[in-house]
Amino acid sequence: MGLPAELEAHLKTGATNVCRAWAVVRRDGETFGFTDHDQDLEFDGLSFRADTGLSAGAIQQATGLAVDNSEAVGALSDAALREDDIQAGRFDGADVRAWLVNWRDVSQRVLQFRGSLGEIKRAGGAFQAELRGLTEALNQPLGRVYQSPCSAVLGDADCKVDLTAPGYFSEVPVEEVEDRKLFRFADMTGFDDRWFERGRVLMLTGAAKGLIGLIKNDRLSGDGRSVELWESLGATVAAGDVIRIEAGCDKRAETCRLKFDNFLNFQGFPHIPGEDWLMGYPSEGQVLDGGSLFK
């Protein structure tokens, strides 16, 4: 992208009034603006704060499909970037835009970078975040996987299961919670044992609102139900916080057919011959006509 004519003319004067400005939009919609100027800036309906201690390294950009990259460095501030929010993963994958701006006339600006936050490191009351350009997505492998289990994510566009349908979710207040990962309910018997295993928990209220946890175990017993996550949530969970628990899928064809009545959308290949067939050899009496081995 070329420089706007007015900004280019300003830069050619040799005595410039430029600074950098960044906008960070989290996946929950929360927006933050930062600038390395000594006064706040405003444009595009955003406010860019000057007192956050955020700075950025040189932005590397290239033509073609090369990946743009940079890094953002700053001090953790209770008024802007809080360590508990970073620890909870609220900034993971956040959208990032970076401008070069004439602070005397903010209409003279150019968007230098657009991408997302990658790995975030924290140490000594500060953070360092990797910035990944839009071409980073081209590094991700795409396409179908030739395997027996389903390759879709439960409820996505390929799977098509409606997780808002009755029987596939429950919204309940937390009764007991241990280590932010083990939930116990005295009366939640409307679902079979292990119904939610491999599903997910979404926090709807409380300090952990918006965070998601993946379910490792779901056990129903005479004492009630216990739901255990693979990892502790990144924020405090208290009794009374409302959570949404969604059914899980183990990716097997039988589960797709019987639990979700969705076999037409199954994205696996359940009849792939196993290793025994690969190591087998023809013998007398076998039908070797090239037909299906599935009976």
Contacts in CASP RR format, 6 or more apart in sequence:
PFRMAT RR
TARGET T0000
AUTHOR 0000-0000-0000
METHOD contacts of the structure
MODEL  1
MGLPAELEAHLKTGATNVCRAWAVVRRDGETFGFTDHDQDLEFDGLSFRA
DTGLSAGAIQQATGLAVDNSEAVGALSDAALREDDIQAGRFDGADVRAWL
VNWRDVSQRVLQFRGSLGEIKRAGGAFQAELRGLTEALNQPLGRVYQSPC
SAVLGDADCKVDLTAPGYFSEVPVEEVEDRKLFRFADMTGFDDRWFERGR
VLMLTGAAKGLIGLIKNDRLSGDGRSVELWESLGATVAAGDVIRIEAGCD
KRAETCRLKFDNFLNFQGFPHIPGEDWLMGYPSEGQVLDGGSLFK
1 110 0 8 1.000
1 111 0 8 1.000
2 110 0 8 1.000
3 11 0 8 1.000
3 110 0 8 1.000
4 108 0 8 1.000
4 109 0 8 1.000
4 110 0 8 1.000
6 105 0 8 1.000
6 107 0 8 1.000
6 108 0 8 1.000
7 100 0 8 1.000
7 102 0 8 1.000
7 108 0 8 1.000
7 109 0 8 1.000
7 110 0 8 1.000
10 16 0 8 1.000
10 17 0 8 1.000
10 18 0 8 1.000
10 102 0 8 1.000
10 108 0 8 1.000
11 18 0 8 1.000
16 102 0 8 1.000
17 102 0 8 1.000
17 103 0 8 1.000
17 104 0 8 1.000
18 100 0 8 1.000
18 101 0 8 1.000
18 102 0 8 1.000
18 103 0 8 1.000
19 35 0 8 1.000
19 36 0 8 1.000
19 37 0 8 1.000
19 41 0 8 1.000
19 100 0 8 1.000
19 101 0 8 1.000
19 103 0 8 1.000
20 35 0 8 1.000
20 36 0 8 1.000
20 56 0 8 1.000
20 98 0 8 1.000
20 99 0 8 1.000
20 100 0 8 1.000
20 101 0 8 1.000
21 33 0 8 1.000
21 34 0 8 1.000
21 35 0 8 1.000
21 37 0 8 1.000
21 41 0 8 1.000
21 43 0 8 1.000
21 48 0 8 1.000
21 98 0 8 1.000
21 99 0 8 1.000
21 101 0 8 1.000
21 109 0 8 1.000
22 33 0 8 1.000
22 34 0 8 1.000
22 35 0 8 1.000
22 48 0 8 1.000
22 54 0 8 1.000
22 56 0 8 1.000
22 72 0 8 1.000
22 96 0 8 1.000
22 97 0 8 1.000
22 98 0 8 1.000
22 99 0 8 1.000
23 31 0 8 1.000
23 32 0 8 1.000
23 33 0 8 1.000
23 34 0 8 1.000
23 44 0 8 1.000
23 46 0 8 1.000
23 48 0 8 1.000
23 96 0 8 1.000
23 97 0 8 1.000
24 31 0 8 1.000
24 32 0 8 1.000
24 33 0 8 1.000
24 34 0 8 1.000
24 91 0 8 1.000
24 94 0 8 1.000
24 95 0 8 1.000
24 96 0 8 1.000
24 117 0 8 1.000
25 31 0 8 1.000
25 32 0 8 1.000
25 94 0 8 1.000
25 95 0 8 1.000
25 96 0 8 1.000
26 32 0 8 1.000
26 90 0 8 1.000
26 91 0 8 1.000
26 94 0 8 1.000
27 90 0 8 1.000
27 92 0 8 1.000
27 93 0 8 1.000
27 94 0 8 1.000
28 90 0 8 1.000
28 210 0 8 1.000
30 90 0 8 1.000
31 46 0 8 1.000
32 80 0 8 1.000
32 81 0 8 1.000
33 46 0 8 1.000
33 47 0 8 1.000
33 48 0 8 1.000
33 49 0 8 1.000
33 52 0 8 1.000
34 48 0 8 1.000
34 49 0 8 1.000
34 52 0 8 1.000
34 53 0 8 1.000
34 54 0 8 1.000
34 80 0 8 1.000
35 41 0 8 1.000
35 48 0 8 1.000
35 49 0 8 1.000
35 50 0 8 1.000
35 101 0 8 1.000
35 103 0 8 1.000
36 50 0 8 1.000
36 53 0 8 1.000
36 54 0 8 1.000
36 55 0 8 1.000
36 56 0 8 1.000
37 48 0 8 1.000
37 50 0 8 1.000
37 101 0 8 1.000
37 103 0 8 1.000
38 50 0 8 1.000
39 50 0 8 1.000
39 103 0 8 1.000
40 47 0 8 1.000
40 48 0 8 1.000
40 49 0 8 1.000
40 50 0 8 1.000
41 47 0 8 1.000
41 48 0 8 1.000
41 50 0 8 1.000
41 101 0 8 1.000
41 103 0 8 1.000
41 106 0 8 1.000
42 48 0 8 1.000
42 106 0 8 1.000
43 101 0 8 1.000
43 106 0 8 1.000
43 107 0 8 1.000
43 109 0 8 1.000
49 80 0 8 1.000
51 77 0 8 1.000
51 79 0 8 1.000
52 74 0 8 1.000
52 75 0 8 1.000
52 77 0 8 1.000
52 79 0 8 1.000
52 80 0 8 1.000
52 81 0 8 1.000
53 74 0 8 1.000
53 75 0 8 1.000
53 77 0 8 1.000
54 72 0 8 1.000
54 73 0 8 1.000
54 74 0 8 1.000
54 80 0 8 1.000
54 81 0 8 1.000
55 72 0 8 1.000
55 73 0 8 1.000
55 74 0 8 1.000
56 70 0 8 1.000
56 71 0 8 1.000
56 72 0 8 1.000
56 73 0 8 1.000
56 98 0 8 1.000
56 131 0 8 1.000
57 70 0 8 1.000
57 71 0 8 1.000
57 72 0 8 1.000
57 73 0 8 1.000
58 70 0 8 1.000
59 68 0 8 1.000
59 69 0 8 1.000
59 70 0 8 1.000
59 98 0 8 1.000
59 112 0 8 1.000
59 113 0 8 1.000
59 131 0 8 1.000
60 68 0 8 1.000
60 69 0 8 1.000
60 70 0 8 1.000
61 68 0 8 1.000
61 112 0 8 1.000
61 113 0 8 1.000
62 68 0 8 1.000
64 135 0 8 1.000
65 135 0 8 1.000
65 138 0 8 1.000
66 135 0 8 1.000
67 132 0 8 1.000
67 133 0 8 1.000
67 135 0 8 1.000
67 136 0 8 1.000
67 138 0 8 1.000
67 139 0 8 1.000
68 113 0 8 1.000
68 115 0 8 1.000
68 132 0 8 1.000
68 133 0 8 1.000
68 134 0 8 1.000
68 135 0 8 1.000
69 130 0 8 1.000
69 131 0 8 1.000
69 132 0 8 1.000
69 133 0 8 1.000
70 98 0 8 1.000
70 113 0 8 1.000
70 131 0 8 1.000
71 128 0 8 1.000
71 129 0 8 1.000
71 130 0 8 1.000
71 131 0 8 1.000
72 96 0 8 1.000
72 117 0 8 1.000
72 128 0 8 1.000
72 129 0 8 1.000
72 131 0 8 1.000
73 126 0 8 1.000
73 127 0 8 1.000
73 128 0 8 1.000
73 129 0 8 1.000
74 81 0 8 1.000
74 126 0 8 1.000
74 127 0 8 1.000
74 128 0 8 1.000
75 125 0 8 1.000
75 126 0 8 1.000
76 82 0 8 1.000
76 83 0 8 1.000
76 86 0 8 1.000
76 122 0 8 1.000
76 125 0 8 1.000
76 126 0 8 1.000
76 127 0 8 1.000
81 91 0 8 1.000
81 127 0 8 1.000
83 122 0 8 1.000
83 125 0 8 1.000
83 127 0 8 1.000
84 234 0 8 1.000
84 235 0 8 1.000
85 91 0 8 1.000
86 120 0 8 1.000
86 122 0 8 1.000
86 127 0 8 1.000
87 122 0 8 1.000
87 234 0 8 1.000
88 208 0 8 1.000
88 211 0 8 1.000
88 233 0 8 1.000
88 234 0 8 1.000
88 235 0 8 1.000
89 211 0 8 1.000
89 234 0 8 1.000
90 211 0 8 1.000
91 117 0 8 1.000
91 120 0 8 1.000
91 129 0 8 1.000
92 117 0 8 1.000
92 118 0 8 1.000
92 120 0 8 1.000
93 116 0 8 1.000
93 117 0 8 1.000
93 118 0 8 1.000
94 116 0 8 1.000
94 117 0 8 1.000
95 114 0 8 1.000
95 115 0 8 1.000
95 116 0 8 1.000
96 113 0 8 1.000
96 114 0 8 1.000
96 115 0 8 1.000
96 116 0 8 1.000
96 117 0 8 1.000
96 131 0 8 1.000
97 111 0 8 1.000
97 113 0 8 1.000
97 114 0 8 1.000
97 115 0 8 1.000
98 111 0 8 1.000
98 112 0 8 1.000
98 113 0 8 1.000
98 114 0 8 1.000
98 131 0 8 1.000
99 109 0 8 1.000
99 110 0 8 1.000
99 111 0 8 1.000
99 112 0 8 1.000
100 109 0 8 1.000
100 110 0 8 1.000
100 112 0 8 1.000
101 108 0 8 1.000
101 109 0 8 1.000
102 108 0 8 1.000
102 109 0 8 1.000
113 131 0 8 1.000
113 133 0 8 1.000
114 133 0 8 1.000
114 134 0 8 1.000
115 131 0 8 1.000
115 132 0 8 1.000
115 133 0 8 1.000
115 134 0 8 1.000
115 136 0 8 1.000
116 131 0 8 1.000
116 132 0 8 1.000
116 133 0 8 1.000
116 136 0 8 1.000
117 129 0 8 1.000
117 130 0 8 1.000
117 131 0 8 1.000
117 132 0 8 1.000
118 129 0 8 1.000
118 130 0 8 1.000
118 131 0 8 1.000
118 132 0 8 1.000
119 129 0 8 1.000
119 130 0 8 1.000
120 127 0 8 1.000
120 128 0 8 1.000
120 129 0 8 1.000
120 130 0 8 1.000
121 127 0 8 1.000
121 128 0 8 1.000
121 129 0 8 1.000
144 151 0 8 1.000
144 267 0 8 1.000
145 151 0 8 1.000
146 269 0 8 1.000
146 272 0 8 1.000
147 268 0 8 1.000
147 269 0 8 1.000
147 272 0 8 1.000
148 253 0 8 1.000
148 268 0 8 1.000
148 269 0 8 1.000
148 270 0 8 1.000
148 272 0 8 1.000
149 251 0 8 1.000
149 252 0 8 1.000
149 268 0 8 1.000
150 159 0 8 1.000
150 249 0 8 1.000
150 251 0 8 1.000
150 252 0 8 1.000
150 253 0 8 1.000
150 256 0 8 1.000
150 266 0 8 1.000
150 267 0 8 1.000
150 268 0 8 1.000
151 158 0 8 1.000
151 267 0 8 1.000
151 268 0 8 1.000
152 158 0 8 1.000
152 159 0 8 1.000
152 265 0 8 1.000
152 267 0 8 1.000
153 159 0 8 1.000
154 161 0 8 1.000
154 163 0 8 1.000
154 199 0 8 1.000
154 246 0 8 1.000
154 247 0 8 1.000
154 248 0 8 1.000
154 249 0 8 1.000
155 161 0 8 1.000
155 162 0 8 1.000
155 163 0 8 1.000
158 265 0 8 1.000
158 267 0 8 1.000
159 262 0 8 1.000
159 265 0 8 1.000
159 267 0 8 1.000
160 262 0 8 1.000
160 265 0 8 1.000
161 168 0 8 1.000
161 249 0 8 1.000
161 260 0 8 1.000
161 262 0 8 1.000
161 265 0 8 1.000
162 168 0 8 1.000
163 169 0 8 1.000
163 246 0 8 1.000
163 247 0 8 1.000
167 191 0 8 1.000
167 247 0 8 1.000
168 246 0 8 1.000
168 247 0 8 1.000
169 244 0 8 1.000
169 245 0 8 1.000
169 246 0 8 1.000
169 247 0 8 1.000
170 188 0 8 1.000
170 191 0 8 1.000
170 244 0 8 1.000
170 245 0 8 1.000
171 204 0 8 1.000
171 242 0 8 1.000
171 243 0 8 1.000
171 244 0 8 1.000
171 245 0 8 1.000
172 185 0 8 1.000
172 188 0 8 1.000
172 242 0 8 1.000
172 243 0 8 1.000
172 245 0 8 1.000
173 239 0 8 1.000
173 240 0 8 1.000
173 241 0 8 1.000
173 242 0 8 1.000
173 243 0 8 1.000
174 183 0 8 1.000
174 237 0 8 1.000
174 238 0 8 1.000
174 239 0 8 1.000
174 240 0 8 1.000
174 241 0 8 1.000
174 242 0 8 1.000
174 243 0 8 1.000
175 183 0 8 1.000
175 184 0 8 1.000
175 185 0 8 1.000
175 186 0 8 1.000
175 239 0 8 1.000
175 240 0 8 1.000
176 183 0 8 1.000
176 184 0 8 1.000
176 185 0 8 1.000
176 239 0 8 1.000
177 183 0 8 1.000
177 184 0 8 1.000
177 237 0 8 1.000
177 238 0 8 1.000
177 239 0 8 1.000
178 184 0 8 1.000
179 232 0 8 1.000
180 208 0 8 1.000
180 232 0 8 1.000
180 233 0 8 1.000
180 234 0 8 1.000
180 235 0 8 1.000
180 236 0 8 1.000
180 237 0 8 1.000
181 228 0 8 1.000
181 229 0 8 1.000
181 230 0 8 1.000
181 231 0 8 1.000
181 232 0 8 1.000
181 233 0 8 1.000
182 226 0 8 1.000
182 227 0 8 1.000
182 228 0 8 1.000
182 229 0 8 1.000
183 201 0 8 1.000
183 226 0 8 1.000
183 227 0 8 1.000
183 228 0 8 1.000
183 243 0 8 1.000
184 224 0 8 1.000
184 225 0 8 1.000
184 226 0 8 1.000
184 227 0 8 1.000
185 224 0 8 1.000
185 225 0 8 1.000
185 226 0 8 1.000
185 227 0 8 1.000
186 223 0 8 1.000
186 224 0 8 1.000
187 224 0 8 1.000
188 224 0 8 1.000
188 225 0 8 1.000
189 220 0 8 1.000
189 224 0 8 1.000
189 225 0 8 1.000
191 220 0 8 1.000
191 225 0 8 1.000
191 247 0 8 1.000
192 220 0 8 1.000
193 218 0 8 1.000
193 219 0 8 1.000
193 220 0 8 1.000
194 217 0 8 1.000
194 218 0 8 1.000
194 219 0 8 1.000
194 220 0 8 1.000
195 218 0 8 1.000
195 220 0 8 1.000
195 247 0 8 1.000
195 248 0 8 1.000
196 215 0 8 1.000
196 218 0 8 1.000
196 227 0 8 1.000
196 245 0 8 1.000
196 246 0 8 1.000
196 247 0 8 1.000
196 248 0 8 1.000
197 215 0 8 1.000
197 216 0 8 1.000
197 217 0 8 1.000
197 218 0 8 1.000
197 248 0 8 1.000
197 250 0 8 1.000
198 214 0 8 1.000
198 215 0 8 1.000
198 248 0 8 1.000
198 249 0 8 1.000
198 250 0 8 1.000
199 214 0 8 1.000
199 215 0 8 1.000
199 245 0 8 1.000
199 246 0 8 1.000
199 247 0 8 1.000
199 248 0 8 1.000
199 249 0 8 1.000
200 212 0 8 1.000
200 213 0 8 1.000
200 214 0 8 1.000
200 215 0 8 1.000
200 245 0 8 1.000
200 246 0 8 1.000
200 248 0 8 1.000
201 212 0 8 1.000
201 213 0 8 1.000
201 214 0 8 1.000
201 215 0 8 1.000
201 227 0 8 1.000
201 229 0 8 1.000
201 243 0 8 1.000
201 244 0 8 1.000
201 245 0 8 1.000
201 246 0 8 1.000
202 210 0 8 1.000
202 211 0 8 1.000
202 212 0 8 1.000
202 213 0 8 1.000
202 243 0 8 1.000
202 244 0 8 1.000
202 246 0 8 1.000
203 209 0 8 1.000
203 210 0 8 1.000
203 211 0 8 1.000
203 212 0 8 1.000
203 233 0 8 1.000
203 235 0 8 1.000
203 237 0 8 1.000
203 241 0 8 1.000
203 242 0 8 1.000
203 243 0 8 1.000
204 210 0 8 1.000
204 241 0 8 1.000
204 242 0 8 1.000
204 243 0 8 1.000
204 244 0 8 1.000
205 240 0 8 1.000
205 241 0 8 1.000
205 242 0 8 1.000
206 237 0 8 1.000
206 238 0 8 1.000
206 241 0 8 1.000
207 235 0 8 1.000
207 236 0 8 1.000
207 237 0 8 1.000
207 238 0 8 1.000
207 241 0 8 1.000
208 233 0 8 1.000
208 234 0 8 1.000
208 235 0 8 1.000
208 236 0 8 1.000
208 237 0 8 1.000
208 241 0 8 1.000
211 233 0 8 1.000
211 234 0 8 1.000
211 235 0 8 1.000
213 229 0 8 1.000
213 230 0 8 1.000
213 231 0 8 1.000
213 233 0 8 1.000
214 229 0 8 1.000
214 230 0 8 1.000
214 231 0 8 1.000
215 227 0 8 1.000
215 228 0 8 1.000
215 229 0 8 1.000
215 230 0 8 1.000
215 245 0 8 1.000
215 248 0 8 1.000
216 228 0 8 1.000
216 229 0 8 1.000
216 230 0 8 1.000
217 226 0 8 1.000
217 227 0 8 1.000
217 228 0 8 1.000
218 225 0 8 1.000
218 226 0 8 1.000
218 227 0 8 1.000
218 228 0 8 1.000
219 225 0 8 1.000
219 226 0 8 1.000
227 245 0 8 1.000
247 259 0 8 1.000
249 255 0 8 1.000
249 256 0 8 1.000
249 259 0 8 1.000
249 260 0 8 1.000
251 268 0 8 1.000
252 270 0 8 1.000
253 263 0 8 1.000
253 266 0 8 1.000
253 268 0 8 1.000
253 270 0 8 1.000
256 262 0 8 1.000
256 263 0 8 1.000
256 265 0 8 1.000
256 266 0 8 1.000
257 263 0 8 1.000
257 266 0 8 1.000
271 292 0 8 1.000
271 293 0 8 1.000
271 294 0 8 1.000
273 293 0 8 1.000
277 293 0 8 1.000
282 288 0 8 1.000
END
